[in-house]
Each structure stands twice: as structure tokens, then as C-alpha cells.
Amino acid sequence: MYANAGNSGENTKLCTKHRKKSEISSTKSKQSQSHSFSLSKMRNVLREKIVARIQAGESKASIARGLKVNVQSVYKAWKAYKDRGTTDYMRKQPRVKPVRTESLVLAVKENIEANPEVSIRKLARDHKVPESTMRNLVKDDLGLKSLATLKTQQLTPRQRQGRTEKGRVILSLLKGSAAGKVLVFSDEKDFHIDKYHNRRNSRVIA
């Protein structure tokens, strides 16, 4: 019985503490909102004074000294008034429409299906978007990657079997009659007259 009474007392204390914390946080948020509103209102009043004194013919330097503000603030207030016709703070512009639209994604997908070897730079130039936007589109929207092509030998099944058998013969020689001897393997060097080709530039989007 006493244990239950103690638990109920602790719960009451916790509820009271939680209520006090919520009241304090709500009071602080209201104070911050009212403070920000009052600051913006004071700044608007200050800008109105600046504009009025400039229109009266007073110099910007003397206005800055008289109102005890920076000269740049005076210039900014006057410029804002000339550009927008008001001393109020400029509201935030709405977010620009995203470039990675559904039509652009479909168009890029068709280009890649027609020519997988097309580069992302060329796609960006053709569709007149930044290269970073095109890379994000290919990676995130299409789930593709730009992969470098690799040169490999096209061996037939018969050639693979022959190489496997010859490798086993060489291993048996090294373990048997050729044990302890020095074997030298030599091959001819191919000299090409063609220009060097960087294989990293040959890519496929897949």
C-alpha cells in the first residue's frame, strides 16, 4: 500500500515537472516570436527614417552618424526603396521549379537506350542542364551508372579447355622432372603504331 502511494506521488511530481517544462518552452517560443516581430518592426521604422532624411536632402554619411548605424545599412535601405518602392523586408521568393522533371527523365532514358555509350557531359549539353544535375538524374532517377569498358580475350570453350590442360601439364612438370630447374618463359612484345587510347574514356551507361 505504501509502495503504491509512493509511486503515485512520484508520477504526480513527474507530471508537474513535465507541465512546467512545456509551459516554459511555450513561453520562450512566444517571447522569441514577439522579439523577432519587434526587431523587424524597429528595422522598418529605421529604414523609413533613413529614406525620409535622404529625400529631405541629407547626405548618407550624416544620416549614418545621426542614427548611429553603418553607412552600408543606409545605402542598402535606399537601394531597397528605389528597387521595390518600399522599406519592408523582401519576402522569400518561391522555390524554383525543379529541373529534373518526368519529361526530362523519360527523354534521357530514351537517349541512353538508343546509345548506351553516350557520355553524361553530352547528355547535359543536349538537354541544357548542369552536369551535376544530369549525373544525379542518371544515378537517382534511372538507377544507372557510367561504367568503363574492359578489354578481355574472347576465348571459345575449346580454347579454355586447351589452356586448362596445358596449365596442368606445366604444374606436373614443375612438381616432377623439372623440379629444381630454372624455367624461363618468354614472349614477344607487340609494338603498336596506333595512338594511345585511354580506356577510361570508353564508357557505357548501364
C-alpha positions as CSV (number, residue, x, y, z in Angstrom):
1,M,0.0,0.0,0.0
2,Y,2.8,2.4,0.9
3,A,4.7,1.4,-2.2
4,N,1.7,2.3,-4.4
5,A,1.3,5.6,-2.6
6,G,4.9,6.4,-3.2
7,N,4.7,5.5,-6.9
8,S,1.6,7.7,-7.3
9,G,3.4,10.6,-5.6
10,E,6.4,10.2,-7.9
11,N,4.2,10.1,-11.0
12,T,2.5,13.3,-9.8
13,K,5.9,15.0,-9.4
14,L,6.9,13.9,-12.9
15,C,3.7,15.2,-14.5
16,T,4.1,18.5,-12.7
17,K,7.7,18.8,-13.9
18,H,6.7,18.0,-17.5
19,R,3.9,20.5,-17.3
20,K,6.2,23.2,-16.1
21,K,8.8,22.5,-18.8
22,S,6.1,22.6,-21.5
23,E,4.9,25.9,-20.1
24,I,8.4,27.4,-20.0
25,S,9.1,26.2,-23.6
26,S,5.8,27.7,-24.9
27,T,6.6,31.0,-23.1
28,K,10.1,31.1,-24.6
29,S,8.7,30.5,-28.1
30,K,6.1,33.3,-27.7
31,Q,8.8,35.6,-26.4
32,S,11.1,34.8,-29.4
33,Q,8.3,35.4,-31.9
34,S,7.4,38.7,-30.3
35,H,11.1,39.7,-30.1
36,S,11.6,38.9,-33.8
37,F,8.5,40.8,-34.7
38,S,9.5,43.8,-32.7
39,L,13.0,43.7,-34.2
40,S,11.6,43.7,-37.7
41,K,9.2,46.5,-36.9
42,M,12.1,48.5,-35.4
43,R,14.2,47.9,-38.6
44,N,11.3,49.0,-40.8
45,V,10.9,52.2,-38.8
46,L,14.7,52.8,-39.0
47,R,14.6,52.4,-42.8
48,E,11.7,54.7,-43.1
49,K,13.7,57.4,-41.2
50,I,16.6,56.8,-43.5
51,V,14.5,57.2,-46.6
52,A,12.8,60.3,-45.3
53,R,16.1,62.0,-44.4
54,I,17.6,61.1,-47.8
55,Q,14.5,62.6,-49.6
56,A,14.9,65.7,-47.5
57,G,18.4,66.2,-49.0
58,E,20.6,65.0,-46.2
59,S,23.8,63.1,-47.0
60,K,24.1,59.4,-46.3
61,A,27.2,59.8,-44.1
62,S,25.5,62.4,-41.8
63,I,22.4,60.1,-41.6
64,A,24.6,57.2,-40.5
65,R,26.2,59.4,-37.8
66,G,22.9,60.8,-36.7
67,L,21.2,57.4,-36.4
68,K,24.3,55.6,-35.3
69,V,24.2,52.9,-38.0
70,N,26.6,51.7,-40.6
71,V,26.8,53.7,-43.8
72,Q,26.3,50.4,-45.8
73,S,22.9,50.0,-44.0
74,V,21.9,53.4,-45.2
75,Y,22.9,52.6,-48.8
76,K,21.1,49.2,-48.6
77,A,17.9,50.8,-47.3
78,W,17.9,53.5,-50.0
79,K,18.6,50.9,-52.7
80,A,15.8,48.7,-51.5
81,Y,13.4,51.6,-51.5
82,K,14.4,52.5,-55.1
83,D,14.2,48.9,-56.4
84,R,10.9,47.9,-54.7
85,G,9.3,51.2,-53.7
86,T,9.0,50.1,-50.0
87,T,11.2,49.8,-47.0
88,D,9.8,46.5,-45.8
89,Y,12.0,43.4,-45.9
90,M,11.8,41.5,-49.2
91,R,9.9,38.3,-48.8
92,K,11.5,35.0,-49.8
93,Q,10.9,34.1,-53.4
94,P,9.0,30.9,-54.1
95,R,11.2,27.8,-54.8
96,V,12.2,27.5,-58.5
97,K,10.5,24.7,-60.3
98,P,12.8,21.6,-60.3
99,V,14.7,20.8,-63.4
100,R,14.6,17.0,-63.1
101,T,11.0,16.7,-64.4
102,E,9.3,13.5,-65.5
103,S,9.6,14.5,-69.2
104,L,13.3,15.1,-68.9
105,V,13.8,11.7,-67.2
106,L,11.9,10.0,-70.0
107,A,13.9,11.8,-72.7
108,V,17.2,10.9,-71.1
109,K,16.1,7.3,-70.7
110,E,15.3,7.2,-74.4
111,N,18.7,8.7,-75.3
112,I,20.6,6.1,-73.2
113,E,18.6,3.2,-74.7
114,A,19.3,4.4,-78.2
115,N,23.1,4.8,-77.5
116,P,24.4,3.4,-74.1
117,E,27.9,4.8,-74.9
118,V,26.7,8.4,-74.8
119,S,28.6,10.5,-72.2
120,I,26.8,12.3,-69.3
121,R,28.5,15.5,-70.4
122,K,26.9,15.2,-73.9
123,L,23.5,14.5,-72.3
124,A,23.8,17.6,-70.2
125,R,24.8,19.7,-73.2
126,D,21.9,18.4,-75.3
127,H,19.3,18.9,-72.6
128,K,20.8,22.2,-71.4
129,V,21.1,21.3,-67.8
130,P,24.1,21.3,-65.4
131,E,26.4,18.2,-65.5
132,S,25.8,17.6,-61.8
133,T,22.0,17.6,-62.4
134,M,22.4,15.0,-65.2
135,R,24.6,12.8,-63.0
136,N,22.1,12.8,-60.2
137,L,19.3,12.1,-62.7
138,V,21.1,9.1,-64.1
139,K,22.1,7.8,-60.7
140,D,19.0,8.5,-58.6
141,D,16.1,8.6,-61.1
142,L,17.2,6.0,-63.5
143,G,19.3,3.9,-61.2
144,L,22.2,3.6,-63.7
145,K,26.0,4.0,-63.6
146,S,28.6,5.1,-66.1
147,L,30.9,2.1,-66.3
148,A,34.3,1.9,-68.1
149,T,34.6,-0.8,-70.8
150,L,37.2,-3.5,-70.2
151,K,39.3,-5.4,-72.8
152,T,39.1,-9.1,-72.4
153,Q,40.1,-12.1,-74.6
154,Q,37.2,-13.7,-76.3
155,L,38.0,-17.4,-75.8
156,T,36.0,-20.2,-77.1
157,P,35.1,-23.2,-74.9
158,R,37.7,-25.3,-76.8
159,Q,40.4,-22.7,-76.2
160,R,39.6,-22.6,-72.5
161,Q,39.8,-26.4,-72.2
162,G,43.2,-26.4,-74.0
163,R,44.6,-23.8,-71.7
164,T,43.4,-25.7,-68.7
165,E,45.1,-28.9,-69.9
166,K,48.4,-27.1,-70.7
167,G,48.4,-25.5,-67.3
168,R,48.0,-28.8,-65.6
169,V,50.9,-30.2,-67.7
170,I,53.2,-27.4,-66.6
171,L,52.3,-27.9,-63.0
172,S,53.1,-31.6,-63.2
173,L,56.4,-30.8,-64.8
174,L,57.3,-28.3,-62.1
175,K,56.5,-31.0,-59.5
176,G,58.1,-33.9,-61.4
177,S,61.1,-33.9,-63.8
178,A,61.6,-30.1,-63.9
179,A,61.8,-29.9,-60.1
180,G,64.9,-27.9,-59.1
181,K,65.5,-26.5,-62.5
182,V,65.1,-22.9,-63.7
183,L,62.5,-22.5,-66.4
184,V,62.4,-19.3,-68.5
185,F,59.1,-18.3,-70.2
186,S,59.5,-15.7,-72.9
187,D,57.0,-14.0,-75.2
188,E,57.2,-11.5,-78.0
189,K,56.4,-7.8,-77.4
190,D,53.8,-6.3,-79.6
191,F,54.7,-2.8,-80.9
192,H,51.7,-0.8,-82.0
193,I,51.9,2.3,-84.2
194,D,48.4,3.4,-83.2
195,K,47.8,6.3,-80.9
196,Y,47.4,5.6,-77.2
197,H,43.8,5.1,-76.2
198,N,42.6,5.7,-72.7
199,R,40.1,3.0,-72.0
200,R,38.6,5.0,-69.1
201,N,37.1,7.3,-71.8
202,S,35.2,4.4,-73.4
203,R,32.2,4.2,-71.1
204,V,28.7,2.6,-71.1
205,I,25.8,3.7,-69.0
206,A,24.1,0.6,-67.6
